[in-house]
Amino acid sequence: MNDVGAGDLGLHTADEAVQPARALQPARAVQPTRAVQPAQAAHDISVGGTSPCQRLPATTDPSKEAVLERRRRLRAAGYEITQISGAGLEIDPEKLAGSIEGFIGFARIPLGVAGPIRIVGTAANGEFFVPFATSEGTLVASFQHAFNAMNRSGGAIALCSDQRVGRAPCFEFASLPQAAEFARWLASRVPALQEVTSGTSRFCRLVSATASIAGNTVYTLFEFSTGDAAGQNMVTLATQAICAHLIAHMPAPPRSWLVESMMSGDKRATPLAFRCARGWNVSAEIVLPPRQVERYWRTDPAQMQRAWRQAVNGASQTGAVGLQGNVANALAAMFIACGQDVACVAEATTALTRVECTAANEVYASVTLPNLIVGTVGGGTYLPTAHECLSMLGCAGGGHARKFAEICAAVALAGELAIVGAMASGQFAAAHAAGGRKGAEAAANGNGRHES
């Protein structure tokens, strides 16, 4: 179908209008996993299943039949969703020690799946079904809509450029000369500090150490690589050991010190990550032909560029750190689903989105996330539903953090396209009105109206 009405935020899948519950027919299959070379066009497919998966029922079909059919098709393709579907055994409370205190139960958040999305990355290559845990109406459907547009345009290119996680201790001395002496001395101690770090973890490695002086206080920043873990606790323990070593050997003892001075950017939006990285520095890009822009958002490249320019000018007036539309929507829903530290979304919104009309009248869009704290081991990744969601992406366990970061970036890019397309076409409010809870209740009562 070429017309998409209130679905500019995704109230319809690409080729299906919203319709009442009906018999669900088999559809095209996603091919089984196989290796893909980065230079190839994104037609080879790598998914978390073990066999071809039929297209899932429309994301906008809320019927019980559609729910059961989605589960059936995912299971048939080899996806493990026993815990996600509520059929698994409840986890032993003792296994949650270290993750929760005062445990009494679980907060049940709806989980939906959109996809596939086609990605050509350095680590993420193929087509992926993406789990979203959210109670925000239209969110999953809007991503499905954008995925379809991106797939028809060849898919998103994604690339991780760096990974670092920092801690920023500070040391107060008796005088400015003592502070300056310590700052000079610190530069010579990096090899010894790297050895101290290696003794705290098999995976944590000290990458750099810098210092700045503010009166009689020295603020340091230690940056680490953390392998496939998000690494927040890992770097804290390493920094504690580094500080103990420094205090035992520094030229003059400090009056006082803190293991974290709040200069690292932990769970705060700061410009610091734009210097290099905090967590993963990852980008995704795509070029959309005007035909696909018109088909999926009823607008054109020039209008999308204009809408984004106006939005950026508005955000600049607020002093926003990072210029992006709604990357928090994608990341929060994926973080909850995949056992990540959701509070890190606060810093992950330090992002930069570009939406430009090219000389060929196409849309060039990209998103850069220099502050993406994610991992595929440790933290909440062991929880049963989180493990299944990571497995759905082919990202469970060690060796997959870079891949997961690239998927996050491509999905965030889809969200940026969805919101810019909706703003450019003037359908932003209408889509939410039709697809949110009030719209769904009106449709159920026979008073809803959907354009197609």
The 8 nearest C-alpha neighbors of each residue, nearest first, counted from 0:
[[1, 14, 2, 15, 13, 3, 294, 16],
 [2, 0, 294, 3, 295, 14, 293, 13],
 [3, 1, 0, 451, 4, 294, 297, 295],
 [4, 2, 6, 451, 295, 7, 1, 5],
 [3, 5, 450, 6, 451, 2, 7, 449],
 [6, 4, 430, 7, 429, 450, 426, 10],
 [5, 7, 10, 9, 4, 8, 11, 3],
 [8, 6, 296, 421, 9, 5, 426, 4],
 [9, 7, 141, 6, 417, 430, 421, 10],
 [141, 8, 10, 144, 6, 140, 11, 7],
 [9, 11, 6, 140, 8, 434, 59, 141],
 [12, 10, 9, 16, 6, 17, 15, 13],
 [11, 13, 144, 15, 14, 57, 143, 9],
 [14, 12, 147, 144, 15, 11, 148, 295],
 [13, 15, 0, 12, 16, 11, 1, 147],
 [14, 16, 12, 13, 11, 17, 57, 0],
 [15, 17, 11, 451, 18, 14, 12, 3],
 [18, 16, 11, 59, 15, 19, 60, 449],
 [17, 19, 16, 20, 60, 21, 15, 59],
 [20, 18, 21, 17, 60, 62, 61, 59],
 [21, 19, 62, 18, 60, 22, 64, 65],
 [22, 20, 23, 19, 18, 64, 65, 62],
 [21, 23, 24, 20, 64, 65, 68, 19],
 [24, 22, 21, 25, 56, 65, 68, 64],
 [23, 25, 26, 22, 56, 21, 53, 54],
 [26, 24, 53, 23, 27, 54, 28, 55],
 [27, 25, 53, 54, 24, 28, 55, 52],
 [28, 26, 53, 54, 29, 25, 52, 51],
 [27, 29, 53, 52, 51, 30, 54, 26],
 [28, 30, 51, 52, 53, 31, 27, 44],
 [29, 31, 51, 44, 28, 32, 50, 52],
 [32, 30, 50, 51, 49, 33, 45, 44],
 [33, 31, 45, 46, 44, 30, 49, 34],
 [32, 34, 45, 44, 35, 31, 43, 125],
 [33, 35, 36, 32, 45, 43, 124, 44],
 [34, 36, 124, 43, 37, 33, 39, 125],
 [35, 37, 38, 39, 34, 124, 119, 121],
 [38, 36, 39, 121, 119, 120, 35, 124],
 [39, 37, 36, 40, 119, 35, 41, 120],
 [40, 38, 37, 36, 41, 35, 42, 119],
 [39, 41, 42, 38, 153, 119, 43, 37],
 [42, 40, 43, 119, 39, 125, 153, 154],
 [41, 43, 40, 44, 125, 39, 117, 153],
 [44, 42, 41, 125, 35, 45, 33, 40],
 [43, 45, 125, 126, 32, 30, 42, 33],
 [46, 44, 32, 125, 33, 126, 124, 31],
 [47, 45, 127, 48, 32, 126, 393, 44],
 [46, 48, 393, 391, 392, 390, 78, 49],
 [49, 47, 77, 78, 76, 46, 50, 391],
 [48, 50, 77, 76, 31, 32, 47, 51],
 [49, 51, 31, 76, 48, 77, 52, 30],
 [52, 50, 30, 29, 31, 28, 76, 53],
 [53, 51, 76, 29, 28, 72, 50, 54],
 [54, 52, 28, 26, 27, 55, 72, 25],
 [53, 55, 26, 27, 28, 52, 56, 29],
 [54, 56, 69, 53, 57, 72, 68, 58],
 [57, 55, 65, 58, 69, 54, 60, 23],
 [58, 56, 59, 60, 12, 55, 15, 11],
 [57, 59, 60, 140, 56, 12, 139, 113],
 [58, 60, 57, 61, 10, 17, 11, 140],
 [59, 61, 57, 58, 62, 65, 20, 56],
 [62, 60, 59, 65, 63, 66, 58, 20],
 [63, 61, 65, 64, 60, 20, 66, 19],
 [62, 64, 66, 65, 67, 61, 68, 20],
 [63, 65, 67, 62, 66, 68, 20, 23],
 [64, 66, 68, 62, 63, 67, 56, 69],
 [67, 65, 63, 69, 68, 64, 70, 62],
 [68, 66, 70, 64, 65, 69, 71, 63],
 [67, 69, 71, 65, 70, 66, 64, 72],
 [70, 68, 66, 72, 71, 67, 55, 65],
 [69, 71, 67, 73, 68, 72, 74, 66],
 [70, 72, 68, 74, 69, 73, 75, 67],
 [73, 71, 75, 69, 74, 70, 68, 53],
 [72, 74, 76, 70, 78, 75, 71, 69],
 [75, 73, 78, 77, 71, 76, 72, 70],
 [74, 76, 72, 73, 77, 71, 52, 78],
 [77, 75, 50, 52, 73, 74, 48, 51],
 [78, 76, 48, 49, 74, 75, 50, 79],
 [77, 79, 48, 74, 73, 76, 80, 391],
 [78, 80, 81, 387, 74, 77, 391, 390],
 [81, 79, 83, 82, 84, 387, 78, 74],
 [82, 80, 87, 86, 84, 83, 79, 85],
 [81, 83, 87, 85, 384, 84, 80, 86],
 [82, 84, 80, 384, 85, 81, 387, 86],
 [85, 83, 82, 81, 86, 80, 70, 87],
 [84, 86, 82, 83, 87, 81, 88, 80],
 [87, 85, 81, 84, 82, 88, 83, 80],
 [88, 86, 82, 81, 85, 89, 84, 83],
 [87, 89, 90, 86, 82, 85, 91, 81],
 [88, 90, 87, 91, 82, 92, 383, 85],
 [89, 91, 92, 88, 94, 383, 95, 382],
 [90, 92, 93, 94, 89, 95, 88, 96],
 [93, 91, 94, 95, 90, 96, 102, 89],
 [92, 94, 95, 91, 96, 90, 97, 102],
 [95, 93, 92, 96, 91, 90, 97, 98],
 [94, 96, 93, 98, 92, 97, 99, 91],
 [97, 95, 98, 94, 93, 99, 100, 92],
 [96, 98, 99, 95, 100, 94, 378, 93],
 [97, 99, 95, 96, 100, 379, 378, 94],
 [100, 98, 97, 102, 95, 96, 101, 92],
 [101, 99, 102, 98, 96, 97, 95, 103],
 [100, 102, 103, 99, 104, 96, 98, 92],
 [101, 103, 100, 104, 99, 92, 95, 105],
 [104, 102, 101, 105, 100, 92, 99, 106],
 [105, 103, 102, 106, 92, 107, 101, 89],
 [104, 106, 107, 103, 102, 108, 89, 90],
 [105, 107, 108, 104, 109, 103, 335, 102],
 [108, 106, 105, 109, 110, 104, 132, 133],
 [107, 109, 132, 133, 106, 110, 134, 335],
 [110, 108, 132, 133, 134, 107, 111, 131],
 [109, 111, 132, 131, 133, 108, 130, 112],
 [112, 110, 131, 130, 132, 109, 139, 113],
 [111, 113, 130, 129, 131, 128, 114, 110],
 [114, 112, 143, 129, 128, 139, 115, 130],
 [115, 113, 128, 116, 129, 143, 127, 146],
 [114, 116, 128, 127, 126, 117, 113, 146],
 [115, 117, 114, 126, 146, 127, 118, 150],
 [116, 118, 126, 154, 125, 150, 115, 155],
 [119, 117, 155, 154, 125, 124, 156, 120],
 [118, 120, 156, 124, 41, 155, 37, 157],
 [121, 119, 157, 123, 122, 124, 156, 158],
 [120, 122, 158, 123, 37, 157, 119, 124],
 [121, 123, 402, 120, 124, 401, 405, 158],
 [124, 122, 402, 120, 121, 405, 119, 406],
 [123, 125, 119, 120, 118, 35, 122, 45],
 [124, 126, 44, 45, 118, 117, 43, 41],
 [127, 125, 117, 116, 44, 115, 45, 46],
 [126, 128, 115, 116, 46, 392, 129, 114],
 [127, 129, 114, 115, 113, 112, 392, 116],
 [128, 130, 113, 112, 114, 127, 131, 392],
 [131, 129, 112, 111, 388, 336, 333, 113],
 [132, 130, 332, 333, 111, 110, 336, 112],
 [133, 131, 110, 332, 336, 109, 335, 108],
 [132, 134, 332, 135, 109, 131, 108, 110],
 [133, 135, 109, 136, 108, 132, 110, 138],
 [136, 134, 133, 138, 137, 435, 139, 436],
 [135, 137, 435, 138, 434, 134, 436, 431],
 [138, 136, 434, 140, 141, 139, 435, 10],
 [137, 139, 141, 140, 136, 135, 142, 328],
 [140, 138, 142, 141, 137, 113, 143, 111],
 [139, 141, 9, 143, 137, 142, 10, 138],
 [9, 142, 140, 8, 144, 138, 143, 139],
 [141, 143, 145, 139, 144, 140, 146, 414],
 [144, 142, 146, 140, 113, 141, 145, 114],
 [143, 145, 9, 141, 12, 142, 147, 146],
 [144, 146, 142, 148, 413, 147, 143, 417],
 [147, 145, 143, 149, 116, 148, 144, 142],
 [146, 148, 150, 144, 145, 149, 13, 143],
 [149, 147, 145, 151, 146, 150, 291, 152],
 [148, 150, 152, 154, 146, 147, 151, 145],
 [151, 149, 154, 147, 153, 152, 148, 117],
 [150, 152, 148, 149, 153, 147, 154, 291],
 [151, 153, 149, 150, 287, 154, 148, 288],
 [154, 152, 150, 151, 41, 149, 155, 40],
 [155, 153, 150, 117, 149, 118, 152, 41],
 [154, 156, 118, 285, 284, 119, 409, 283],
 [155, 157, 119, 284, 283, 120, 118, 285],
 [158, 156, 283, 120, 405, 282, 119, 155],
 [157, 159, 282, 120, 281, 121, 405, 160],
 [160, 158, 281, 280, 161, 282, 405, 401],
 [159, 161, 280, 281, 158, 162, 279, 282],
 [162, 160, 280, 279, 159, 276, 163, 281],
 [163, 161, 279, 278, 224, 276, 280, 277],
 [162, 164, 224, 278, 277, 223, 276, 222],
 [165, 163, 278, 277, 223, 222, 224, 230],
 [166, 164, 222, 221, 263, 223, 163, 220],
 [165, 167, 263, 221, 220, 259, 168, 222],
 [166, 168, 220, 259, 263, 219, 260, 262],
 [169, 167, 258, 259, 257, 260, 219, 218],
 [168, 170, 218, 257, 256, 217, 260, 219],
 [169, 171, 256, 217, 216, 253, 255, 172],
 [172, 170, 216, 255, 253, 254, 215, 256],
 [173, 171, 253, 254, 215, 174, 178, 216],
 [172, 174, 254, 215, 177, 171, 253, 175],
 [175, 173, 215, 177, 172, 176, 178, 214],
 [174, 176, 215, 178, 177, 214, 179, 173],
 [177, 175, 179, 178, 174, 180, 215, 173],
 [178, 176, 180, 174, 175, 179, 172, 181],
 [177, 179, 175, 181, 215, 176, 180, 172],
 [178, 180, 176, 182, 181, 177, 175, 183],
 [179, 181, 177, 183, 178, 182, 176, 184],
 [180, 182, 184, 178, 179, 183, 185, 177],
 [183, 181, 179, 185, 184, 180, 210, 178],
 [184, 182, 180, 181, 185, 186, 179, 187],
 [183, 185, 181, 182, 186, 187, 180, 188],
 [186, 184, 188, 182, 187, 183, 181, 189],
 [187, 185, 184, 188, 183, 189, 182, 208],
 [186, 188, 185, 184, 189, 183, 190, 191],
 [187, 189, 185, 191, 186, 190, 192, 184],
 [188, 190, 192, 191, 187, 193, 186, 208],
 [191, 189, 193, 192, 188, 194, 187, 195],
 [192, 190, 194, 193, 188, 189, 195, 187],
 [193, 191, 195, 189, 194, 190, 241, 196],
 [194, 192, 196, 190, 205, 191, 195, 189],
 [193, 195, 191, 197, 192, 196, 190, 198],
 [196, 194, 192, 198, 193, 197, 191, 241],
 [197, 195, 193, 198, 237, 194, 199, 204],
 [196, 198, 194, 199, 195, 200, 204, 193],
 [197, 199, 196, 195, 200, 194, 201, 237],
 [198, 200, 196, 197, 237, 195, 236, 201],
 [201, 199, 202, 203, 197, 198, 196, 233],
 [200, 202, 203, 197, 199, 198, 204, 225],
 [201, 203, 200, 225, 226, 204, 197, 224],
 [202, 204, 225, 200, 224, 201, 197, 223],
 [205, 203, 223, 224, 197, 196, 206, 202],
 [204, 206, 223, 193, 207, 222, 196, 224],
 [207, 205, 223, 222, 204, 224, 208, 221],
 [206, 208, 222, 221, 205, 209, 223, 189],
 [209, 207, 221, 220, 222, 189, 219, 210],
 [210, 208, 220, 219, 207, 221, 211, 186],
 [209, 211, 219, 218, 182, 220, 217, 212],
 [210, 212, 218, 217, 219, 213, 209, 182],
 [211, 213, 217, 216, 214, 218, 210, 179],
 [214, 212, 216, 215, 217, 211, 218, 175],
 [215, 213, 216, 175, 212, 178, 174, 217],
 [214, 216, 175, 174, 178, 172, 171, 213],
 [217, 215, 171, 213, 214, 170, 212, 178],
 [216, 218, 212, 170, 169, 211, 178, 213],
 [219, 217, 169, 211, 210, 168, 212, 216],
 [220, 218, 210, 167, 168, 209, 169, 217],
 [219, 221, 167, 209, 208, 166, 222, 210],
 [220, 222, 208, 165, 166, 207, 167, 219],
 [221, 223, 165, 207, 164, 206, 163, 205],
 [224, 222, 205, 206, 164, 163, 204, 165],
 [223, 225, 163, 204, 203, 226, 162, 164],
 [226, 224, 203, 230, 202, 228, 223, 227],
 [225, 227, 228, 202, 224, 203, 400, 230],
 [228, 226, 400, 374, 397, 375, 376, 398],
 [229, 227, 374, 230, 376, 226, 225, 377],
 [230, 228, 374, 373, 372, 231, 227, 225],
 [229, 231, 233, 228, 225, 232, 234, 164],
 [232, 230, 233, 234, 229, 235, 164, 165],
 [231, 233, 235, 234, 230, 236, 229, 237],
 [232, 234, 230, 236, 231, 235, 237, 203],
 [235, 233, 237, 236, 232, 231, 238, 230],
 [234, 236, 232, 238, 237, 233, 239, 231],
 [235, 237, 239, 234, 233, 238, 232, 240],
 [236, 238, 234, 240, 196, 235, 239, 199],
 [239, 237, 241, 235, 240, 236, 234, 242],
 [238, 240, 236, 242, 237, 241, 235, 258],
 [241, 239, 243, 237, 238, 242, 244, 236],
 [242, 240, 238, 244, 239, 243, 192, 245],
 [241, 243, 245, 239, 244, 240, 238, 246],
 [242, 244, 240, 246, 241, 245, 239, 247],
 [245, 243, 241, 247, 242, 246, 240, 248],
 [246, 244, 242, 248, 247, 249, 243, 241],
 [247, 245, 243, 248, 249, 244, 242, 252],
 [246, 248, 244, 245, 249, 243, 252, 242],
 [247, 249, 245, 246, 244, 250, 251, 252],
 [248, 250, 245, 246, 251, 247, 252, 181],
 [251, 249, 181, 248, 252, 180, 184, 177],
 [252, 250, 249, 253, 177, 181, 172, 246],
 [251, 253, 246, 249, 254, 250, 172, 247],
 [254, 252, 172, 255, 171, 170, 251, 256],
 [253, 255, 172, 171, 173, 252, 256, 170],
 [256, 254, 253, 171, 170, 257, 172, 169],
 [255, 257, 170, 169, 171, 258, 253, 254],
 [258, 256, 168, 259, 169, 260, 170, 255],
 [257, 259, 168, 239, 260, 256, 167, 169],
 [260, 258, 168, 167, 257, 261, 166, 169],
 [259, 261, 168, 262, 167, 169, 257, 258],
 [262, 260, 263, 259, 264, 167, 265, 166],
 [261, 263, 260, 264, 167, 259, 220, 166],
 [264, 262, 167, 166, 265, 261, 165, 220],
 [263, 265, 267, 262, 269, 266, 261, 268],
 [264, 266, 267, 263, 261, 346, 343, 262],
 [267, 265, 343, 346, 345, 264, 342, 268],
 [268, 266, 346, 264, 265, 345, 269, 343],
 [267, 269, 346, 349, 345, 320, 264, 266],
 [268, 270, 271, 264, 267, 320, 349, 272],
 [271, 269, 272, 273, 320, 268, 349, 321],
 [272, 270, 269, 273, 274, 264, 275, 263],
 [271, 273, 276, 277, 274, 275, 369, 270],
 [272, 274, 275, 271, 270, 369, 276, 370],
 [275, 273, 272, 271, 276, 270, 369, 277],
 [274, 276, 273, 272, 369, 277, 280, 161],
 [277, 275, 272, 369, 280, 163, 370, 278],
 [276, 278, 370, 163, 164, 272, 279, 369],
 [277, 279, 372, 371, 163, 164, 162, 370],
 [280, 278, 162, 371, 161, 281, 370, 277],
 [279, 281, 369, 276, 161, 368, 160, 159],
 [280, 282, 159, 368, 158, 367, 279, 160],
 [283, 281, 367, 158, 366, 157, 408, 368],
 [282, 284, 157, 409, 156, 365, 366, 408],
 [285, 283, 365, 156, 364, 155, 157, 366],
 [284, 286, 155, 364, 363, 156, 287, 365],
 [285, 287, 363, 362, 364, 361, 288, 152],
 [288, 286, 362, 152, 361, 289, 285, 291],
 [289, 287, 361, 290, 291, 292, 362, 286],
 [288, 290, 292, 361, 291, 299, 293, 300],
 [291, 289, 293, 288, 292, 294, 287, 299],
 [290, 292, 294, 293, 289, 288, 295, 148],
 [293, 291, 289, 290, 295, 294, 296, 299],
 [294, 292, 297, 298, 290, 291, 296, 295],
 [295, 293, 291, 1, 292, 297, 296, 290],
 [294, 296, 292, 293, 291, 3, 297, 148],
 [295, 297, 7, 420, 298, 293, 292, 294],
 [298, 296, 293, 294, 424, 295, 292, 299],
 [297, 299, 293, 424, 296, 292, 302, 423],
 [298, 300, 302, 301, 293, 292, 289, 303],
 [301, 299, 303, 362, 356, 302, 361, 304],
 [302, 300, 304, 303, 299, 356, 305, 360],
 [301, 303, 305, 299, 304, 300, 423, 306],
 [302, 304, 300, 306, 423, 305, 301, 307],
 [303, 305, 355, 301, 307, 302, 306, 354],
 [306, 304, 302, 308, 303, 307, 301, 309],
 [307, 305, 303, 309, 423, 308, 304, 302],
 [306, 308, 310, 304, 309, 305, 311, 303],
 [309, 307, 305, 311, 310, 306, 304, 312],
 [308, 310, 312, 306, 307, 311, 305, 313],
 [309, 311, 307, 313, 312, 308, 306, 314],
 [312, 310, 314, 308, 313, 309, 315, 307],
 [311, 313, 315, 309, 310, 314, 308, 316],
 [314, 312, 310, 311, 315, 316, 309, 317],
 [313, 315, 311, 317, 316, 312, 319, 310],
 [314, 316, 312, 318, 317, 313, 311, 319],
 [317, 315, 314, 313, 318, 312, 319, 311],
 [316, 318, 314, 315, 319, 313, 320, 312],
 [319, 317, 315, 316, 320, 314, 321, 313],
 [318, 320, 317, 321, 314, 315, 322, 316],
 [321, 319, 349, 269, 270, 268, 318, 322],
 [320, 322, 349, 350, 351, 319, 323, 348],
 [321, 323, 351, 350, 352, 311, 320, 314],
 [324, 322, 352, 351, 350, 325, 321, 326],
 [323, 325, 415, 326, 418, 322, 352, 419],
 [326, 324, 327, 328, 323, 415, 414, 329],
 [325, 327, 411, 328, 329, 330, 348, 324],
 [328, 326, 330, 325, 329, 331, 348, 344],
 [329, 327, 326, 331, 325, 330, 332, 414],
 [330, 328, 411, 326, 327, 332, 331, 333],
 [329, 331, 327, 333, 332, 328, 334, 326],
 [332, 330, 334, 333, 328, 327, 329, 335],
 [331, 333, 132, 131, 335, 133, 330, 329],
 [334, 332, 336, 330, 131, 335, 331, 337],
 [335, 333, 339, 331, 337, 336, 332, 341],
 [336, 334, 332, 333, 337, 338, 132, 331],
 [335, 337, 333, 132, 334, 385, 131, 338],
 [338, 336, 385, 334, 388, 335, 389, 339],
 [337, 339, 379, 380, 385, 335, 334, 336],
 [338, 340, 334, 337, 341, 379, 335, 373],
 [341, 339, 342, 343, 334, 338, 378, 379],
 [340, 342, 343, 334, 344, 339, 331, 335],
 [341, 343, 344, 340, 345, 266, 346, 331],
 [344, 342, 266, 345, 341, 346, 340, 347],
 [343, 345, 347, 342, 346, 341, 327, 348],
 [346, 344, 343, 266, 347, 267, 342, 348],
 [345, 347, 268, 267, 266, 348, 344, 343],
 [348, 346, 344, 370, 371, 349, 345, 343],
 [349, 347, 350, 346, 345, 327, 344, 326],
 [350, 348, 321, 347, 346, 268, 320, 370],
 [349, 351, 321, 368, 348, 367, 323, 322],
 [350, 352, 322, 367, 323, 321, 366, 353],
 [351, 353, 366, 323, 365, 322, 367, 350],
 [354, 352, 365, 364, 355, 366, 351, 363],
 [353, 355, 364, 304, 363, 307, 362, 352],
 [356, 354, 304, 363, 362, 357, 353, 364],
 [355, 357, 362, 300, 361, 301, 360, 304],
 [358, 356, 360, 359, 361, 362, 355, 363],
 [357, 359, 360, 356, 361, 362, 355, 363],
 [358, 360, 357, 361, 356, 288, 362, 289],
 [361, 359, 357, 358, 356, 300, 289, 362],
 [360, 362, 288, 357, 289, 359, 356, 287],
 [363, 361, 356, 287, 300, 286, 355, 364],
 [362, 364, 286, 355, 354, 285, 356, 361],
 [365, 363, 354, 353, 285, 284, 362, 355],
 [364, 366, 284, 353, 283, 352, 285, 412],
 [365, 367, 352, 283, 282, 351, 412, 353],
 [368, 366, 282, 351, 350, 281, 369, 352],
 [367, 369, 350, 281, 370, 280, 371, 282],
 [370, 280, 368, 276, 272, 281, 273, 371],
 [369, 371, 277, 347, 278, 368, 272, 276],
 [370, 372, 279, 278, 347, 368, 373, 369],
 [373, 371, 278, 229, 279, 370, 343, 374],
 [374, 372, 229, 371, 339, 404, 400, 278],
 [373, 375, 229, 228, 400, 227, 376, 372],
 [374, 376, 400, 396, 395, 227, 228, 380],
 [377, 375, 228, 396, 374, 380, 397, 227],
 [378, 376, 228, 380, 379, 375, 381, 374],
 [377, 379, 380, 376, 339, 338, 381, 340],
 [378, 380, 338, 381, 382, 339, 377, 385],
 [379, 381, 338, 385, 382, 378, 386, 376],
 [382, 380, 379, 386, 383, 385, 377, 378],
 [381, 383, 385, 380, 379, 384, 386, 338],
 [382, 384, 386, 385, 82, 381, 387, 90],
 [383, 385, 387, 83, 82, 386, 382, 388],
 [386, 384, 337, 338, 388, 382, 387, 380],
 [385, 387, 389, 383, 384, 388, 381, 380],
 [388, 386, 390, 384, 385, 389, 391, 79],
 [387, 389, 391, 385, 390, 386, 337, 130],
 [388, 390, 395, 394, 386, 392, 391, 387],
 [389, 391, 393, 395, 387, 392, 388, 394],
 [392, 390, 47, 388, 389, 393, 387, 78],
 [391, 393, 47, 389, 390, 394, 127, 46],
 [392, 394, 47, 390, 391, 395, 389, 46],
 [393, 395, 389, 399, 392, 390, 403, 396],
 [396, 394, 389, 390, 375, 393, 386, 399],
 [397, 395, 375, 376, 394, 398, 399, 227],
 [398, 396, 399, 227, 376, 375, 395, 400],
 [397, 399, 400, 227, 396, 401, 375, 226],
 [398, 400, 394, 402, 401, 397, 403, 375],
 [399, 401, 227, 403, 374, 375, 402, 404],
 [402, 400, 404, 403, 399, 122, 405, 159],
 [401, 403, 122, 123, 399, 405, 400, 404],
 [402, 404, 400, 406, 405, 401, 394, 399],
 [405, 403, 407, 401, 406, 402, 400, 408],
 [406, 404, 408, 402, 407, 403, 157, 123],
 [405, 407, 403, 409, 408, 404, 410, 402],
 [408, 406, 404, 410, 405, 409, 411, 403],
 [409, 407, 411, 405, 406, 410, 283, 282],
 [410, 408, 412, 406, 283, 411, 407, 155],
 [409, 411, 413, 407, 412, 408, 406, 414],
 [412, 410, 408, 414, 326, 413, 409, 329],
 [413, 411, 415, 409, 410, 414, 366, 408],
 [414, 412, 410, 416, 145, 411, 415, 142],
 [413, 415, 417, 411, 412, 416, 142, 418],
 [414, 416, 412, 418, 417, 413, 324, 419],
 [415, 417, 413, 419, 414, 418, 420, 412],
 [418, 416, 414, 420, 415, 8, 419, 145],
 [417, 419, 421, 415, 420, 416, 422, 414],
 [420, 418, 422, 416, 421, 417, 423, 415],
 [421, 419, 423, 417, 296, 418, 422, 416],
 [420, 422, 427, 426, 418, 7, 424, 419],
 [421, 423, 419, 425, 427, 420, 424, 418],
 [422, 424, 420, 303, 306, 421, 425, 302],
 [425, 423, 421, 298, 426, 422, 297, 420],
 [424, 426, 422, 423, 427, 421, 428, 429],
 [427, 425, 421, 429, 424, 428, 430, 7],
 [426, 428, 421, 422, 430, 429, 425, 431],
 [429, 427, 431, 430, 426, 432, 425, 421],
 [430, 428, 432, 426, 431, 427, 5, 433],
 [429, 431, 5, 433, 432, 428, 427, 8],
 [432, 430, 434, 428, 435, 433, 429, 137],
 [431, 433, 429, 430, 438, 435, 434, 428],
 [434, 432, 438, 430, 431, 435, 429, 5],
 [433, 435, 431, 137, 438, 432, 430, 136],
 [436, 434, 136, 438, 431, 437, 432, 433],
 [437, 435, 439, 438, 440, 136, 434, 432],
 [438, 436, 440, 439, 435, 441, 432, 433],
 [437, 439, 433, 441, 435, 436, 440, 434],
 [438, 440, 436, 442, 437, 441, 434, 443],
 [441, 439, 443, 437, 442, 438, 436, 444],
 [442, 440, 447, 446, 438, 444, 443, 439],
 [447, 441, 443, 445, 439, 446, 444, 440],
 [444, 442, 440, 441, 445, 439, 447, 446],
 [445, 443, 441, 442, 446, 440, 447, 439],
 [444, 446, 442, 443, 447, 441, 448, 440],
 [447, 445, 441, 442, 444, 448, 443, 440],
 [442, 448, 446, 441, 445, 438, 449, 443],
 [447, 449, 446, 450, 442, 433, 441, 445],
 [450, 448, 451, 447, 5, 433, 17, 4],
 [449, 451, 4, 5, 448, 3, 6, 16],
 [450, 4, 3, 16, 2, 449, 17, 5]]
